[in-house]
Amino acid sequence: MQTQQHPSTGDRLGREDNEVRAAVRFAVLAAVAGVAFLIVAALWDSTCKGAMSIDTVACGAPQLTILAFGAPLILLAAGIWAFVRTYRVWRDHGVWWGWQGAGWFLMILMFVTLTMGAPIAGPILAR
């Protein structure tokens, strides 16, 4: 005699699930936001060097620091939110692994953007 598993338990692999779809959508949108911020920061920083350095107010230490660490902060906040969502879905016996994967993806991307954005604030931090 086989026992049936309750539908709210188990990982439900192979079945459509809105939680996994929502986690992927969240991770992609957060990654796009973080990378877009990093691209804007790099473009902004490129106008602060050499003959292009016209506006000294826009290229000050606070502005360049915000530009350098903005993308990692966006991704850190999104990663923490994904881990909080992981716990909430797990607590409600839902499919949690999509949110955990999204959280780890965002944390790794946060470290990548941190290393890529550090040269923007490098001259400021070296003072």
N, C-alpha and C positions, 0 to 999 in steps of 0.2 A: 504494500500500500504506500503510495506516495503522498507526501504532505505538500500542500500548496503554500507557496510563499506569499505573504501579504503584499499587495501591490505597492505599498508605500516604503518597503524595505528593499535592499539590494541596489545594485548600481544601474540597472536597466539599460545595459549596453545594447546597442542595436536598435533602440526605440527612439522615436523623436521626443525631444525634450526641450521645453522652452527655457529652462535654466541654462543649459549649455549654450543655446543660441544667444541668450541675453549676455552671458559672460563673454562670448567671443565678440559680440557687437560692442560691448563696453570696452574690452581690451583694445580693439582696433581704433575706436574713437579716441580713447585716452592716449594711445600711442601716436596717432596722427596729431593730436593737440600738442603733445610734448615735443615731437620732432619739428612741427611747424614753428613752435616757439623758438627752438634751437636754430632753425634756419633764419628766422627773422633776426635773432640775436647776432648770428654770424654776419649777416648783411649789414646790420646796424654798426657792428664793430669795425667792419671794413671801411666805413665812412669816417672813422675816427683816427685814421693814420695818414700821414704824409700830407699831400696837397689837398686831400678831401677833408681834412680836419678843420672845418669851418666853425661848427657849433660846439664850443667847449662845454656848454651847459649840458648838452645831451650826451657828452662823452665823459662825464665825471665819474668818480669812484663809485658813488651809490648806483648810478644807472648801469654801469658795466657789471657791477656785482649782481644786481637783480637780473640782468640779461644772462649772466653766466650760470646762475643757480635757479633760474625760473623753470626751465624744462625739467631738471631733476626733481624739483619740488612738486611740479604738476604730476609727474609719474609716481613719486613717492606717495602722494595723497591718493592717487587712483589705485595704487597697489595695496595700500592699507585698507581702502574701501572694499577692494575685492576680497581681502582676507576676512574682513568683518562680515561681508555677504556670505563667504564660505561657511563661517560659523553659524550664521542665521539659517541658511538652507540646510546644513547638517542637522541642526537642532530640530528643524521641522521635518526631518526624515526625507529630505529631497535629494536631488542629484547635485552634490556639492563639488565634485572634482573639477568641473568646468571653471568655477570661480577660483578654486585654488590654482589651477593652471594659469588663469588670467593674472592672478596676483604675482606668481613667480615670474611670468613673462614681463610684467610691468616693472618689477624690481630689478631684473637683469637689464632692461632697457634704461632704467634710471641710472644704474652704474655706468652704462655705456655713454649716456648723455652727460653724465658728470665728468667723465674723462675728456669728452669732446668739448665741453663748455669751459673747462678750467683755463685754457689758454686765453679766453676772453678776459677773465679777471686776473690772469697771471701777473701782468705788470702792476696792477693795483695791489694785489696781495703781497708782492715782493717789496713794497715800500716800507 
